[in-house]
Every structure is written in C-alpha cells, then in structure tokens.
Amino acid sequence: MTPRTNVTSRENAGIKIKLKTDSISNASVDVIVNSTNKQLQLHKGSISKSILNVAGAQIQSECNQKYPQGISTSEIAITKGYNLKCDNVFHLALPDWDENSSHSILANLTQIITICLEKAEKLGAKSLAFPILGAGILKYPIVNLPKTMYEAVKSYSNQNSNRIKDVYFVVYPQDTEILKKFEEYFQQMPADGSDGSHVSSDDEDIDDEDDEDKEIEYDVSAGQKDVGVTLKFFAKYQNLDNAIETVKKEYDSLLTTQQIPFDDVDLTESRKLRLRDISRTHKIQISVSDTITIYGRQSHVKDAEPSVQSL
C-alpha cells in the first residue's frame, strides 16, 4: 500500500485492519473493492470512475462480457486489476439508504463485506482495500459506517483461519468528516483488537500492584457480549428487520450473568491466573470488581460456577 497518510491500525485474530487516506486507485494490494452501480457502468460514481481511469478500458470490457445483466446488491463481480496495483477488483452495488430499512441495509453491508473476504480468501489473497462503503451519494449515515465495517472484518477474522493478513479502509483525503469518524472509532479499539480492558494476549502481563482495585476482564471465544456472529438472511428488506430482531432475542435468551461475592483482599496473582484459565476453559467472560461476575451461555456459566466458587 502506498498511502498519503497512515492514520492507525488495529489487529484482530491475525488480520491487521488499517485506516489510510488516499485514493483507492493507488492501493497496492491483492484485491481492491469498488463501489459502483448494479449495471456495472464504471464511469458513474467517483470511486468507480477513479478505478476505471487507472485500470483502463479493459476493466469495463470485462464487466460487460462477464456480467451483461449486471449484479444484485448481494453479489460481487470479479475482474482483473489491469493497470491497477492489484490482482483483482471486486465490484459491488449497494442499495440506497432508507431510514425505514436501516437494520437490513446495514446487515446487507456486513454481508457484502463478508462475501468479499470469503472470495478473496478463496483466491489466495492476503490483502484487500475497501473504500468507505455507502458514503457519498448513497447517503449512508457516516456515524454507522466505522463500526459496521470494522465489526464485519473482526467477526470474519474471529471465525475463520485466515490467509488474509491486511485489510485497508481507504478514505479519500478530502473526506475529512469521514476520516474523523473512522479515526475516533479506531482510537477506541485497543491496538491488539480486543475490547476495553480485556486481556487478549497470552503475552500480556498482569500488574503486580493495585490490580485488586481494578476491573479484570478476559476475552473468550464464545459467550461474551461482543461476540461476532455472521448470519445470512434471504428475505425482502421489509421482512429482514423482524428476522434480525427475532434471532437477536433468541440468542440473548441463551445468555446469563451470575455474580459471586468475594473478599478482594484475597484476590492473589495465582487466583487471577486461575480465573483466566477458567474463562478460557468454559468459554465465558469473567470480570472482577466488588463481585466476581460470570457472563456467557447458560450451560457454560453453570459449569464454570463451581470452579470459581472453589477459589
């Protein structure tokens, strides 16, 4: 990648998610993602036009030949990169923003990002560059885009053994408001891709002093509140919101929280490490403040409770 500015990067489950300012057509990666229209008329739209200008007319010819009927909003078209510094271009066409279908449109955005990652992995790609999808004439609210795009990649990386090592979100330098929102979101994310004060690395040290007065949390592979789940729905937009809400309620019903009182004076280093082992073994989240709180799937919490109580 040869960006004009390197803003920041975060790593999650082996994939580095990087925020860059540049034109997407300057990206030096295996796959460039292009946001265009369903007819694949690449001269329309600022992102698509910049890609066409650098790639050359052959890229439009390949689109016309391979996809004469165009694509739907849940499909991608794959072409060579030609004069671009990439092997392939993934062309996608997002629906216009509709406030009445906001959940389903953002779900579609997550799905199309996931499809791009899946296709790239099958092609053996190690790096992708995404423009800021939905910004501009599609009028997606900028406030929703950093979390949606970041979490889509994070969820994919959590659930897959990845060849992909680098994912770039490329912001056009003049889009200062978009850059600000993405930078603010990235700054909230720890550099190792974990959340908040979570311990996410086996190499991370536990402080010897004052930890008794701090909340201690452990990342887990299932059951925590921010666990990523990718679901694909095949439904009309007006039905999709109800489907998403139903699945969310069903999933939430499987989770529970159990609080266990304890004397914080007795929370020794060996017990902290034991709690960490319990959280990983039972795939639950444990936090410590005035009480020991266990969070996760009901069956996992039930199995872990005796081990915690025996400390």
Protein Blocks (a to p, Z undefined) as FASTA:
>chain_A
ZZfbdfbdcdeehiacddddddfklpccfbdcddddfkopakgojklmmmmmmnopmlmm
mmmmmmmnopafkbccdddekjaccfbdcddddddddfklmmmmmmmmmmmmmmmmmmmm
mnopabdcdddehiajlopafklmmmmmmmmmmmmmmmpccfbfbdcddddfklmmlmmm
mmmmmmmpcfkopahjbcfbfklccdfehklmpccddddfehpaklccdddddddfklmm
mmmmmmmmmmmmmpccddddddfklmcfklmmmmmmmmmmnopadddffbccdeddfklm
mmmmmmmmmZZ
